[in-house]
Amino acid sequence: MESNFNTLIAVLTVGSLVLAILGFGFLNTYLANKLNDLVQNISEEKFKLAFEQLIARYREEWDPKFTELYEEYSKAIKNDRKES
């Protein structure tokens, strides 16, 4: 009877230890995946922000130039139509 009790305690102890190790492994994997997703999202947001800032800078720089060129083009077209 005592031998069965000791065997049961040993099995429960080993089982609890195995479950704890597996639980920590799954928790570690879960947390690593969450952290990886978080870092990836932050990286994507930083890239998106940097890209938007670059586009805004180019717009500020080039919009007046394109407007000026379009006005010159419109004047040239109007003059060309008048001459025709």
PDB file of N, CA, C and O in Angstrom:
ATOM      1  N   MET A   1       0.822  -1.185   0.000  1.00  0.00           N
ATOM      2  CA  MET A   1       0.000   0.000   0.000  1.00  0.00           C
ATOM      3  C   MET A   1       0.869   1.253   0.000  1.00  0.00           C
ATOM      4  O   MET A   1       0.613   2.200  -0.744  1.00  0.00           O
ATOM      5  N   GLU A   2       1.889   1.247   0.836  1.00  0.00           N
ATOM      6  CA  GLU A   2       2.786   2.392   0.917  1.00  0.00           C
ATOM      7  C   GLU A   2       3.542   2.573  -0.391  1.00  0.00           C
ATOM      8  O   GLU A   2       3.827   3.705  -0.783  1.00  0.00           O
ATOM      9  N   SER A   3       3.872   1.488  -1.072  1.00  0.00           N
ATOM     10  CA  SER A   3       4.588   1.548  -2.342  1.00  0.00           C
ATOM     11  C   SER A   3       3.723   2.195  -3.422  1.00  0.00           C
ATOM     12  O   SER A   3       4.215   2.979  -4.234  1.00  0.00           O
ATOM     13  N   ASN A   4       2.440   1.863  -3.426  1.00  0.00           N
ATOM     14  CA  ASN A   4       1.530   2.476  -4.396  1.00  0.00           C
ATOM     15  C   ASN A   4       1.385   3.975  -4.147  1.00  0.00           C
ATOM     16  O   ASN A   4       1.313   4.772  -5.082  1.00  0.00           O
ATOM     17  N   PHE A   5       1.344   4.341  -2.867  1.00  0.00           N
ATOM     18  CA  PHE A   5       1.227   5.747  -2.498  1.00  0.00           C
ATOM     19  C   PHE A   5       2.474   6.524  -2.941  1.00  0.00           C
ATOM     20  O   PHE A   5       2.354   7.627  -3.473  1.00  0.00           O
ATOM     21  N   ASN A   6       3.652   5.966  -2.729  1.00  0.00           N
ATOM     22  CA  ASN A   6       4.904   6.614  -3.137  1.00  0.00           C
ATOM     23  C   ASN A   6       4.985   6.723  -4.662  1.00  0.00           C
ATOM     24  O   ASN A   6       5.450   7.727  -5.201  1.00  0.00           O
ATOM     25  N   THR A   7       4.527   5.681  -5.339  1.00  0.00           N
ATOM     26  CA  THR A   7       4.531   5.709  -6.798  1.00  0.00           C
ATOM     27  C   THR A   7       3.577   6.785  -7.313  1.00  0.00           C
ATOM     28  O   THR A   7       3.909   7.516  -8.246  1.00  0.00           O
ATOM     29  N   LEU A   8       2.403   6.883  -6.712  1.00  0.00           N
ATOM     30  CA  LEU A   8       1.424   7.909  -7.094  1.00  0.00           C
ATOM     31  C   LEU A   8       1.987   9.303  -6.871  1.00  0.00           C
ATOM     32  O   LEU A   8       1.825  10.176  -7.724  1.00  0.00           O
ATOM     33  N   ILE A   9       2.637   9.525  -5.753  1.00  0.00           N
ATOM     34  CA  ILE A   9       3.241  10.834  -5.462  1.00  0.00           C
ATOM     35  C   ILE A   9       4.351  11.138  -6.464  1.00  0.00           C
ATOM     36  O   ILE A   9       4.467  12.266  -6.942  1.00  0.00           O
ATOM     37  N   ALA A  10       5.167  10.133  -6.782  1.00  0.00           N
ATOM     38  CA  ALA A  10       6.252  10.329  -7.756  1.00  0.00           C
ATOM     39  C   ALA A  10       5.674  10.674  -9.129  1.00  0.00           C
ATOM     40  O   ALA A  10       6.172  11.578  -9.799  1.00  0.00           O
ATOM     41  N   VAL A  11       4.620   9.956  -9.556  1.00  0.00           N
ATOM     42  CA  VAL A  11       4.002  10.222 -10.858  1.00  0.00           C
ATOM     43  C   VAL A  11       3.398  11.622 -10.874  1.00  0.00           C
ATOM     44  O   VAL A  11       3.568  12.350 -11.852  1.00  0.00           O
ATOM     45  N   LEU A  12       2.707  12.008  -9.828  1.00  0.00           N
ATOM     46  CA  LEU A  12       2.112  13.344  -9.764  1.00  0.00           C
ATOM     47  C   LEU A  12       3.183  14.436  -9.749  1.00  0.00           C
ATOM     48  O   LEU A  12       3.026  15.484 -10.375  1.00  0.00           O
ATOM     49  N   THR A  13       4.253  14.178  -9.038  1.00  0.00           N
ATOM     50  CA  THR A  13       5.348  15.155  -8.977  1.00  0.00           C
ATOM     51  C   THR A  13       5.993  15.328 -10.351  1.00  0.00           C
ATOM     52  O   THR A  13       6.213  16.451 -10.803  1.00  0.00           O
ATOM     53  N   VAL A  14       6.290  14.220 -11.003  1.00  0.00           N
ATOM     54  CA  VAL A  14       6.918  14.288 -12.329  1.00  0.00           C
ATOM     55  C   VAL A  14       5.945  14.918 -13.326  1.00  0.00           C
ATOM     56  O   VAL A  14       6.342  15.739 -14.154  1.00  0.00           O
ATOM     57  N   GLY A  15       4.675  14.534 -13.243  1.00  0.00           N
ATOM     58  CA  GLY A  15       3.670  15.116 -14.138  1.00  0.00           C
ATOM     59  C   GLY A  15       3.544  16.612 -13.936  1.00  0.00           C
ATOM     60  O   GLY A  15       3.465  17.362 -14.908  1.00  0.00           O
ATOM     61  N   SER A  16       3.522  17.058 -12.689  1.00  0.00           N
ATOM     62  CA  SER A  16       3.442  18.493 -12.405  1.00  0.00           C
ATOM     63  C   SER A  16       4.667  19.226 -12.931  1.00  0.00           C
ATOM     64  O   SER A  16       4.561  20.326 -13.473  1.00  0.00           O
ATOM     65  N   LEU A  17       5.831  18.604 -12.766  1.00  0.00           N
ATOM     66  CA  LEU A  17       7.071  19.210 -13.262  1.00  0.00           C
ATOM     67  C   LEU A  17       7.044  19.321 -14.785  1.00  0.00           C
ATOM     68  O   LEU A  17       7.424  20.351 -15.341  1.00  0.00           O
ATOM     69  N   VAL A  18       6.597  18.264 -15.457  1.00  0.00           N
ATOM     70  CA  VAL A  18       6.521  18.291 -16.924  1.00  0.00           C
ATOM     71  C   VAL A  18       5.526  19.349 -17.385  1.00  0.00           C
ATOM     72  O   VAL A  18       5.810  20.097 -18.321  1.00  0.00           O
ATOM     73  N   LEU A  19       4.367  19.421 -16.743  1.00  0.00           N
ATOM     74  CA  LEU A  19       3.381  20.447 -17.106  1.00  0.00           C
ATOM     75  C   LEU A  19       3.905  21.860 -16.870  1.00  0.00           C
ATOM     76  O   LEU A  19       3.647  22.762 -17.667  1.00  0.00           O
ATOM     77  N   ALA A  20       4.635  22.051 -15.785  1.00  0.00           N
ATOM     78  CA  ALA A  20       5.208  23.376 -15.504  1.00  0.00           C
ATOM     79  C   ALA A  20       6.225  23.753 -16.574  1.00  0.00           C
ATOM     80  O   ALA A  20       6.239  24.889 -17.046  1.00  0.00           O
ATOM     81  N   ILE A  21       7.069  22.811 -16.955  1.00  0.00           N
ATOM     82  CA  ILE A  21       8.081  23.091 -17.984  1.00  0.00           C
ATOM     83  C   ILE A  21       7.411  23.402 -19.313  1.00  0.00           C
ATOM     84  O   ILE A  21       7.781  24.358 -19.994  1.00  0.00           O
ATOM     85  N   LEU A  22       6.412  22.582 -19.682  1.00  0.00           N
ATOM     86  CA  LEU A  22       5.691  22.836 -20.931  1.00  0.00           C
ATOM     87  C   LEU A  22       4.944  24.170 -20.872  1.00  0.00           C
ATOM     88  O   LEU A  22       4.899  24.905 -21.858  1.00  0.00           O
ATOM     89  N   GLY A  23       4.363  24.475 -19.719  1.00  0.00           N
ATOM     90  CA  GLY A  23       3.660  25.743 -19.557  1.00  0.00           C
ATOM     91  C   GLY A  23       4.591  26.926 -19.725  1.00  0.00           C
ATOM     92  O   GLY A  23       4.241  27.905 -20.385  1.00  0.00           O
ATOM     93  N   PHE A  24       5.775  26.847 -19.133  1.00  0.00           N
ATOM     94  CA  PHE A  24       6.750  27.926 -19.291  1.00  0.00           C
ATOM     95  C   PHE A  24       7.218  28.022 -20.735  1.00  0.00           C
ATOM     96  O   PHE A  24       7.447  29.120 -21.243  1.00  0.00           O
ATOM     97  N   GLY A  25       7.359  26.885 -21.396  1.00  0.00           N
ATOM     98  CA  GLY A  25       7.761  26.888 -22.810  1.00  0.00           C
ATOM     99  C   GLY A  25       6.712  27.563 -23.670  1.00  0.00           C
ATOM    100  O   GLY A  25       7.037  28.393 -24.519  1.00  0.00           O
ATOM    101  N   PHE A  26       5.432  27.204 -23.450  1.00  0.00           N
ATOM    102  CA  PHE A  26       4.363  27.830 -24.216  1.00  0.00           C
ATOM    103  C   PHE A  26       4.247  29.317 -23.892  1.00  0.00           C
ATOM    104  O   PHE A  26       4.031  30.134 -24.787  1.00  0.00           O
ATOM    105  N   LEU A  27       4.386  29.665 -22.633  1.00  0.00           N
ATOM    106  CA  LEU A  27       4.332  31.063 -22.236  1.00  0.00           C
ATOM    107  C   LEU A  27       5.473  31.845 -22.872  1.00  0.00           C
ATOM    108  O   LEU A  27       5.276  32.961 -23.354  1.00  0.00           O
ATOM    109  N   ASN A  28       6.665  31.259 -22.873  1.00  0.00           N
ATOM    110  CA  ASN A  28       7.815  31.910 -23.486  1.00  0.00           C
ATOM    111  C   ASN A  28       7.584  32.129 -24.977  1.00  0.00           C
ATOM    112  O   ASN A  28       7.867  33.210 -25.495  1.00  0.00           O
ATOM    113  N   THR A  29       7.077  31.120 -25.666  1.00  0.00           N
ATOM    114  CA  THR A  29       6.794  31.239 -27.098  1.00  0.00           C
ATOM    115  C   THR A  29       5.722  32.290 -27.351  1.00  0.00           C
ATOM    116  O   THR A  29       5.857  33.111 -28.258  1.00  0.00           O
ATOM    117  N   TYR A  30       4.667  32.269 -26.559  1.00  0.00           N
ATOM    118  CA  TYR A  30       3.577  33.230 -26.714  1.00  0.00           C
ATOM    119  C   TYR A  30       4.093  34.661 -26.520  1.00  0.00           C
ATOM    120  O   TYR A  30       3.802  35.546 -27.324  1.00  0.00           O
ATOM    121  N   LEU A  31       4.858  34.876 -25.448  1.00  0.00           N
ATOM    122  CA  LEU A  31       5.375  36.217 -25.180  1.00  0.00           C
ATOM    123  C   LEU A  31       6.355  36.658 -26.257  1.00  0.00           C
ATOM    124  O   LEU A  31       6.364  37.829 -26.637  1.00  0.00           O
ATOM    125  N   ALA A  32       7.179  35.742 -26.754  1.00  0.00           N
ATOM    126  CA  ALA A  32       8.120  36.084 -27.815  1.00  0.00           C
ATOM    127  C   ALA A  32       7.373  36.480 -29.077  1.00  0.00           C
ATOM    128  O   ALA A  32       7.760  37.438 -29.747  1.00  0.00           O
ATOM    129  N   ASN A  33       6.311  35.763 -29.413  1.00  0.00           N
ATOM    130  CA  ASN A  33       5.521  36.116 -30.594  1.00  0.00           C
ATOM    131  C   ASN A  33       4.834  37.461 -30.426  1.00  0.00           C
ATOM    132  O   ASN A  33       4.808  38.266 -31.358  1.00  0.00           O
ATOM    133  N   LYS A  34       4.276  37.712 -29.244  1.00  0.00           N
ATOM    134  CA  LYS A  34       3.635  39.004 -28.981  1.00  0.00           C
ATOM    135  C   LYS A  34       4.645  40.150 -29.088  1.00  0.00           C
ATOM    136  O   LYS A  34       4.358  41.189 -29.683  1.00  0.00           O
ATOM    137  N   LEU A  35       5.817  39.949 -28.513  1.00  0.00           N
ATOM    138  CA  LEU A  35       6.854  40.974 -28.563  1.00  0.00           C
ATOM    139  C   LEU A  35       7.312  41.213 -29.995  1.00  0.00           C
ATOM    140  O   LEU A  35       7.522  42.355 -30.405  1.00  0.00           O
ATOM    141  N   ASN A  36       7.465  40.139 -30.749  1.00  0.00           N
ATOM    142  CA  ASN A  36       7.863  40.261 -32.148  1.00  0.00           C
ATOM    143  C   ASN A  36       6.815  41.037 -32.943  1.00  0.00           C
ATOM    144  O   ASN A  36       7.163  41.901 -33.748  1.00  0.00           O
ATOM    145  N   ASP A  37       5.539  40.736 -32.725  1.00  0.00           N
ATOM    146  CA  ASP A  37       4.467  41.464 -33.398  1.00  0.00           C
ATOM    147  C   ASP A  37       4.483  42.938 -33.022  1.00  0.00           C
ATOM    148  O   ASP A  37       4.302  43.806 -33.877  1.00  0.00           O
ATOM    149  N   LEU A  38       4.699  43.217 -31.743  1.00  0.00           N
ATOM    150  CA  LEU A  38       4.743  44.600 -31.280  1.00  0.00           C
ATOM    151  C   LEU A  38       5.891  45.363 -31.941  1.00  0.00           C
ATOM    152  O   LEU A  38       5.703  46.487 -32.405  1.00  0.00           O
ATOM    153  N   VAL A  39       7.073  44.760 -31.983  1.00  0.00           N
ATOM    154  CA  VAL A  39       8.240  45.410 -32.601  1.00  0.00           C
ATOM    155  C   VAL A  39       7.996  45.617 -34.088  1.00  0.00           C
ATOM    156  O   VAL A  39       8.342  46.662 -34.639  1.00  0.00           O
ATOM    157  N   GLN A  40       7.399  44.622 -34.737  1.00  0.00           N
ATOM    158  CA  GLN A  40       7.116  44.743 -36.168  1.00  0.00           C
ATOM    159  C   GLN A  40       6.119  45.870 -36.428  1.00  0.00           C
ATOM    160  O   GLN A  40       6.294  46.642 -37.372  1.00  0.00           O
ATOM    161  N   ASN A  41       5.084  45.973 -35.608  1.00  0.00           N
ATOM    162  CA  ASN A  41       4.108  47.049 -35.775  1.00  0.00           C
ATOM    163  C   ASN A  41       4.738  48.415 -35.560  1.00  0.00           C
ATOM    164  O   ASN A  41       4.448  49.363 -36.290  1.00  0.00           O
ATOM    165  N   ILE A  42       5.601  48.511 -34.554  1.00  0.00           N
ATOM    166  CA  ILE A  42       6.282  49.782 -34.295  1.00  0.00           C
ATOM    167  C   ILE A  42       7.183  50.133 -35.473  1.00  0.00           C
ATOM    168  O   ILE A  42       7.231  51.287 -35.898  1.00  0.00           O
ATOM    169  N   SER A  43       7.901  49.134 -36.002  1.00  0.00           N
ATOM    170  CA  SER A  43       8.783  49.373 -37.143  1.00  0.00           C
ATOM    171  C   SER A  43       7.978  49.820 -38.359  1.00  0.00           C
ATOM    172  O   SER A  43       8.382  50.739 -39.071  1.00  0.00           O
ATOM    173  N   GLU A  44       6.833  49.166 -38.597  1.00  0.00           N
ATOM    174  CA  GLU A  44       5.991  49.545 -39.724  1.00  0.00           C
ATOM    175  C   GLU A  44       5.463  50.960 -39.547  1.00  0.00           C
ATOM    176  O   GLU A  44       5.413  51.728 -40.508  1.00  0.00           O
ATOM    177  N   GLU A  45       5.067  51.312 -38.328  1.00  0.00           N
ATOM    178  CA  GLU A  45       4.563  52.660 -38.075  1.00  0.00           C
ATOM    179  C   GLU A  45       5.652  53.704 -38.274  1.00  0.00           C
ATOM    180  O   GLU A  45       5.398  54.774 -38.827  1.00  0.00           O
ATOM    181  N   LYS A  46       6.869  53.393 -37.821  1.00  0.00           N
ATOM    182  CA  LYS A  46       7.972  54.341 -38.009  1.00  0.00           C
ATOM    183  C   LYS A  46       8.292  54.495 -39.487  1.00  0.00           C
ATOM    184  O   LYS A  46       8.548  55.603 -39.957  1.00  0.00           O
ATOM    185  N   PHE A  47       8.279  53.381 -40.225  1.00  0.00           N
ATOM    186  CA  PHE A  47       8.546  53.443 -41.655  1.00  0.00           C
ATOM    187  C   PHE A  47       7.457  54.250 -42.357  1.00  0.00           C
ATOM    188  O   PHE A  47       7.748  55.080 -43.218  1.00  0.00           O
ATOM    189  N   LYS A  48       6.209  54.003 -41.985  1.00  0.00           N
ATOM    190  CA  LYS A  48       5.094  54.728 -42.596  1.00  0.00           C
ATOM    191  C   LYS A  48       5.209  56.218 -42.300  1.00  0.00           C
ATOM    192  O   LYS A  48       5.003  57.047 -43.187  1.00  0.00           O
ATOM    193  N   LEU A  49       5.538  56.561 -41.057  1.00  0.00           N
ATOM    194  CA  LEU A  49       5.677  57.966 -40.682  1.00  0.00           C
ATOM    195  C   LEU A  49       6.823  58.619 -41.454  1.00  0.00           C
ATOM    196  O   LEU A  49       6.677  59.733 -41.955  1.00  0.00           O
ATOM    197  N   ALA A  50       7.955  57.935 -41.550  1.00  0.00           N
ATOM    198  CA  ALA A  50       9.094  58.481 -42.285  1.00  0.00           C
ATOM    199  C   ALA A  50       8.748  58.669 -43.761  1.00  0.00           C
ATOM    200  O   ALA A  50       9.121  59.673 -44.369  1.00  0.00           O
ATOM    201  N   PHE A  51       8.038  57.703 -44.330  1.00  0.00           N
ATOM    202  CA  PHE A  51       7.640  57.805 -45.731  1.00  0.00           C
ATOM    203  C   PHE A  51       6.673  58.962 -45.940  1.00  0.00           C
ATOM    204  O   PHE A  51       6.800  59.706 -46.913  1.00  0.00           O
ATOM    205  N   GLU A  52       5.710  59.121 -45.039  1.00  0.00           N
ATOM    206  CA  GLU A  52       4.761  60.226 -45.145  1.00  0.00           C
ATOM    207  C   GLU A  52       5.465  61.572 -45.010  1.00  0.00           C
ATOM    208  O   GLU A  52       5.109  62.530 -45.696  1.00  0.00           O
ATOM    209  N   GLN A  53       6.457  61.650 -44.135  1.00  0.00           N
ATOM    210  CA  GLN A  53       7.212  62.892 -43.985  1.00  0.00           C
ATOM    211  C   GLN A  53       8.012  63.201 -45.255  1.00  0.00           C
ATOM    212  O   GLN A  53       8.121  64.357 -45.665  1.00  0.00           O
ATOM    213  N   LEU A  54       8.565  62.163 -45.864  1.00  0.00           N
ATOM    214  CA  LEU A  54       9.315  62.347 -47.105  1.00  0.00           C
ATOM    215  C   LEU A  54       8.393  62.841 -48.219  1.00  0.00           C
ATOM    216  O   LEU A  54       8.741  63.764 -48.956  1.00  0.00           O
ATOM    217  N   ILE A  55       7.226  62.228 -48.338  1.00  0.00           N
ATOM    218  CA  ILE A  55       6.257  62.660 -49.350  1.00  0.00           C
ATOM    219  C   ILE A  55       5.821  64.100 -49.090  1.00  0.00           C
ATOM    220  O   ILE A  55       5.711  64.891 -50.027  1.00  0.00           O
ATOM    221  N   ALA A  56       5.576  64.443 -47.840  1.00  0.00           N
ATOM    222  CA  ALA A  56       5.165  65.817 -47.509  1.00  0.00           C
ATOM    223  C   ALA A  56       6.264  66.807 -47.877  1.00  0.00           C
ATOM    224  O   ALA A  56       5.985  67.890 -48.392  1.00  0.00           O
ATOM    225  N   ARG A  57       7.506  66.437 -47.612  1.00  0.00           N
ATOM    226  CA  ARG A  57       8.624  67.328 -47.950  1.00  0.00           C
ATOM    227  C   ARG A  57       8.710  67.530 -49.464  1.00  0.00           C
ATOM    228  O   ARG A  57       8.900  68.649 -49.941  1.00  0.00           O
ATOM    229  N   TYR A  58       8.568  66.432 -50.210  1.00  0.00           N
ATOM    230  CA  TYR A  58       8.604  66.557 -51.676  1.00  0.00           C
ATOM    231  C   TYR A  58       7.441  67.384 -52.195  1.00  0.00           C
ATOM    232  O   TYR A  58       7.605  68.159 -53.138  1.00  0.00           O
ATOM    233  N   ARG A  59       6.278  67.232 -51.597  1.00  0.00           N
ATOM    234  CA  ARG A  59       5.125  68.038 -52.030  1.00  0.00           C
ATOM    235  C   ARG A  59       5.368  69.514 -51.768  1.00  0.00           C
ATOM    236  O   ARG A  59       5.094  70.358 -52.620  1.00  0.00           O
ATOM    237  N   GLU A  60       5.887  69.821 -50.581  1.00  0.00           N
ATOM    238  CA  GLU A  60       6.173  71.225 -50.259  1.00  0.00           C
ATOM    239  C   GLU A  60       7.183  71.807 -51.228  1.00  0.00           C
ATOM    240  O   GLU A  60       7.095  72.973 -51.614  1.00  0.00           O
ATOM    241  N   GLU A  61       8.142  70.983 -51.615  1.00  0.00           N
ATOM    242  CA  GLU A  61       9.215  71.448 -52.483  1.00  0.00           C
ATOM    243  C   GLU A  61       8.760  71.546 -53.944  1.00  0.00           C
ATOM    244  O   GLU A  61       9.108  72.503 -54.637  1.00  0.00           O
ATOM    245  N   TRP A  62       7.998  70.575 -54.409  1.00  0.00           N
ATOM    246  CA  TRP A  62       7.697  70.487 -55.834  1.00  0.00           C
ATOM    247  C   TRP A  62       6.341  71.043 -56.239  1.00  0.00           C
ATOM    248  O   TRP A  62       6.171  71.395 -57.406  1.00  0.00           O
ATOM    249  N   ASP A  63       5.375  71.141 -55.348  1.00  0.00           N
ATOM    250  CA  ASP A  63       4.058  71.659 -55.735  1.00  0.00           C
ATOM    251  C   ASP A  63       4.124  73.071 -56.317  1.00  0.00           C
ATOM    252  O   ASP A  63       3.497  73.328 -57.345  1.00  0.00           O
ATOM    253  N   PRO A  64       4.861  73.994 -55.696  1.00  0.00           N
ATOM    254  CA  PRO A  64       4.952  75.335 -56.306  1.00  0.00           C
ATOM    255  C   PRO A  64       5.612  75.293 -57.689  1.00  0.00           C
ATOM    256  O   PRO A  64       5.214  76.035 -58.587  1.00  0.00           O
ATOM    257  N   LYS A  65       6.609  74.437 -57.861  1.00  0.00           N
ATOM    258  CA  LYS A  65       7.278  74.340 -59.167  1.00  0.00           C
ATOM    259  C   LYS A  65       6.320  73.806 -60.225  1.00  0.00           C
ATOM    260  O   LYS A  65       6.273  74.324 -61.341  1.00  0.00           O
ATOM    261  N   PHE A  66       5.556  72.773 -59.880  1.00  0.00           N
ATOM    262  CA  PHE A  66       4.597  72.228 -60.824  1.00  0.00           C
ATOM    263  C   PHE A  66       3.497  73.236 -61.136  1.00  0.00           C
ATOM    264  O   PHE A  66       3.039  73.324 -62.275  1.00  0.00           O
ATOM    265  N   THR A  67       3.076  73.988 -60.140  1.00  0.00           N
ATOM    266  CA  THR A  67       2.055  75.017 -60.363  1.00  0.00           C
ATOM    267  C   THR A  67       2.573  76.068 -61.337  1.00  0.00           C
ATOM    268  O   THR A  67       1.869  76.480 -62.259  1.00  0.00           O
ATOM    269  N   GLU A  68       3.800  76.489 -61.122  1.00  0.00           N
ATOM    270  CA  GLU A  68       4.407  77.479 -62.011  1.00  0.00           C
ATOM    271  C   GLU A  68       4.538  76.933 -63.431  1.00  0.00           C
ATOM    272  O   GLU A  68       4.231  77.629 -64.398  1.00  0.00           O
ATOM    273  N   LEU A  69       4.989  75.702 -63.553  1.00  0.00           N
ATOM    274  CA  LEU A  69       5.127  75.108 -64.881  1.00  0.00           C
ATOM    275  C   LEU A  69       3.772  74.934 -65.555  1.00  0.00           C
ATOM    276  O   LEU A  69       3.655  75.125 -66.765  1.00  0.00           O
ATOM    277  N   TYR A  70       2.751  74.575 -64.789  1.00  0.00           N
ATOM    278  CA  TYR A  70       1.414  74.424 -65.362  1.00  0.00           C
ATOM    279  C   TYR A  70       0.864  75.766 -65.842  1.00  0.00           C
ATOM    280  O   TYR A  70       0.227  75.847 -66.892  1.00  0.00           O
ATOM    281  N   GLU A  71       1.115  76.810 -65.068  1.00  0.00           N
ATOM    282  CA  GLU A  71       0.657  78.145 -65.487  1.00  0.00           C
ATOM    283  C   GLU A  71       1.351  78.573 -66.785  1.00  0.00           C
ATOM    284  O   GLU A  71       0.720  79.132 -67.682  1.00  0.00           O
ATOM    285  N   GLU A  72       2.655  78.301 -66.868  1.00  0.00           N
ATOM    286  CA  GLU A  72       3.380  78.625 -68.100  1.00  0.00           C
ATOM    287  C   GLU A  72       2.839  77.802 -69.264  1.00  0.00           C
ATOM    288  O   GLU A  72       2.682  78.316 -70.371  1.00  0.00           O
ATOM    289  N   TYR A  73       2.555  76.528 -69.016  1.00  0.00           N
ATOM    290  CA  TYR A  73       2.000  75.667 -70.048  1.00  0.00           C
ATOM    291  C   TYR A  73       0.639  76.190 -70.504  1.00  0.00           C
ATOM    292  O   TYR A  73       0.351  76.239 -71.700  1.00  0.00           O
ATOM    293  N   SER A  74      -0.200  76.582 -69.532  1.00  0.00           N
ATOM    294  CA  SER A  74      -1.529  77.116 -69.885  1.00  0.00           C
ATOM    295  C   SER A  74      -1.406  78.379 -70.723  1.00  0.00           C
ATOM    296  O   SER A  74      -2.142  78.547 -71.696  1.00  0.00           O
ATOM    297  N   LYS A  75      -0.494  79.264 -70.363  1.00  0.00           N
ATOM    298  CA  LYS A  75      -0.283  80.498 -71.135  1.00  0.00           C
ATOM    299  C   LYS A  75       0.194  80.169 -72.540  1.00  0.00           C
ATOM    300  O   LYS A  75      -0.263  80.770 -73.512  1.00  0.00           O
ATOM    301  N   ALA A  76       1.118  79.208 -72.648  1.00  0.00           N
ATOM    302  CA  ALA A  76       1.636  78.829 -73.965  1.00  0.00           C
ATOM    303  C   ALA A  76       0.536  78.235 -74.821  1.00  0.00           C
ATOM    304  O   ALA A  76       0.476  78.517 -76.018  1.00  0.00           O
ATOM    305  N   ILE A  77      -0.322  77.433 -74.254  1.00  0.00           N
ATOM    306  CA  ILE A  77      -1.432  76.835 -74.997  1.00  0.00           C
ATOM    307  C   ILE A  77      -2.407  77.926 -75.445  1.00  0.00           C
ATOM    308  O   ILE A  77      -2.871  77.912 -76.585  1.00  0.00           O
ATOM    309  N   LYS A  78      -2.720  78.875 -74.547  1.00  0.00           N
ATOM    310  CA  LYS A  78      -3.630  79.975 -74.908  1.00  0.00           C
ATOM    311  C   LYS A  78      -3.034  80.807 -76.040  1.00  0.00           C
ATOM    312  O   LYS A  78      -3.743  81.167 -76.980  1.00  0.00           O
ATOM    313  N   ASN A  79      -1.735  81.116 -75.962  1.00  0.00           N
ATOM    314  CA  ASN A  79      -1.075  81.893 -77.010  1.00  0.00           C
ATOM    315  C   ASN A  79      -1.058  81.111 -78.319  1.00  0.00           C
ATOM    316  O   ASN A  79      -1.238  81.688 -79.392  1.00  0.00           O
ATOM    317  N   ASP A  80      -0.844  79.813 -78.233  1.00  0.00           N
ATOM    318  CA  ASP A  80      -0.819  78.983 -79.429  1.00  0.00           C
ATOM    319  C   ASP A  80      -2.197  78.949 -80.080  1.00  0.00           C
ATOM    320  O   ASP A  80      -2.293  78.954 -81.308  1.00  0.00           O
ATOM    321  N   ARG A  81      -3.241  78.916 -79.304  1.00  0.00           N
ATOM    322  CA  ARG A  81      -4.617  78.907 -79.846  1.00  0.00           C
ATOM    323  C   ARG A  81      -4.950  80.256 -80.482  1.00  0.00           C
ATOM    324  O   ARG A  81      -5.631  80.323 -81.506  1.00  0.00           O
ATOM    325  N   LYS A  82      -4.461  81.324 -79.860  1.00  0.00           N
ATOM    326  CA  LYS A  82      -4.731  82.659 -80.418  1.00  0.00           C
ATOM    327  C   LYS A  82      -4.032  82.830 -81.765  1.00  0.00           C
ATOM    328  O   LYS A  82      -4.565  83.455 -82.682  1.00  0.00           O
ATOM    329  N   GLU A  83      -2.837  82.267 -81.865  1.00  0.00           N
ATOM    330  CA  GLU A  83      -2.070  82.386 -83.099  1.00  0.00           C
ATOM    331  C   GLU A  83      -2.648  81.517 -84.194  1.00  0.00           C
ATOM    332  O   GLU A  83      -2.468  81.819 -85.373  1.00  0.00           O
ATOM    333  N   SER A  84      -3.343  80.438 -83.835  1.00  0.00           N
ATOM    334  CA  SER A  84      -3.882  79.523 -84.859  1.00  0.00           C
ATOM    335  C   SER A  84      -5.093  80.052 -85.555  1.00  0.00           C
ATOM    336  O   SER A  84      -5.641  79.384 -86.433  1.00  0.00           O
TER     337      SER A  84
END
